[in-house]
Amino acid sequence: MNLNVILLEAAPSGGGMGSMLWIIAIFAIMWILMMRPQRKKEKEERQFREALKKGDRVLFSGGVYGKVHSVDSHTVEVEVGNGVVLTVEKSMIQPAPEPKEEAKK
């Protein structure tokens, strides 16, 4: 059944305050389950980008790994190979996951 039909059947017919409380409760649950974790993740990524320093391992949004060579206000120079340095926007960089133990061997 449709959620709206269930809510309308459960609402008292005399006033609209009961249905208003249901709508507010649904929005509050939606904010807690969806919006709040997204904001937390964005805050962590922003803090990571602000704390970038030379030598940090990073991952481009395109899947390329590299090591920070230098940091500017809006851009980062990343070394992706022997002597290959790329300049990218800070917004395109994520923290690189730690290499797995079996990959080190």
N, C-alpha and C positions, 0 to 999 in steps of 0.2 A: 504494500500500500504506500501511497504517497505520504510523506511526513506532514505536509500541510493539512491533509485530510484528517490525520490522526490528531494533530494539534487543535484543529477547529472542532472536532467532535469532543475533545476533552475540555475545551474552554467553556466556561459558564455562559449561558445565553443572556444573562442580565447585563453584564458589563464587559468592557473591553480590557480591563486591567489585568486579568489573568493571561490573556493572549500576549499582552505587552510584556509581561514578566517572562514568558516563554521565549519571546524574541530576544530580549536582553540576555537571558541565560544562554541562548544559542550563540550569540555574538561573543559573549565572554568566554565560552568554551573554545570557540574558534580562535580567538586571540591567544589563549593560553597554549593551545596545541599547535598552532601554525605560525603566527606572527612573532611570538616571543623567542622561540628557538632560532628563527631566521635573523632577527636583530642581534642575538647573542653571537651567532656565527659571523655576521658582518663586522661586529665590534672586534672580535678576535683577529679577523683578517686585516682590519685597519691598523690594529696595534702591531701586527707582524710587519706590515709594510713600513710603518713609522720607525720600527726598530731594526730595519735592515742594515747590515754592515758588511764590510769586505770579508770574504771568505765563507759567507752563509751559502748553504746549498738551497737552491730554489727549483721550482717546476713551473714552466710556462703553461698557460692555459691550453696550448696546443700539444702538450705532452713532452716538451724538450726539457731535459735536466741541464743545470749549469751551476756555476759558482759565481757569486757576486764579485765583480772586479772593482766597481766604484758606484756610488749612490749620489744622485742629484735630487733636486726638489720634486720633480715629476717623472724622472726617468732613472733607469738603472742600467749600467753596463754589466753584462753577464758573459763570462767566459764559458763557451760550450764545447771547446776543443782546444788543442794545442795552438795557442795564439789566435784563436777565432773568438772575437768579442762582438756581441750584439748589443745594441741599445734598444731597450723596450720600455714601455710605460709601466709604472708601478702597479697599476690596476690589473695587469696581465700576469702577475707573479703570485704564486702560492707557495706555502712551505712545502719542501720536498719531504716525502715520507722517508723514514730511516731505512737504509738497505737491509734486506733480510740476511740472516746469518748464512744460509745456504748459497746466496748469491755472492758472498765475499770469497768463497772457496775457489 
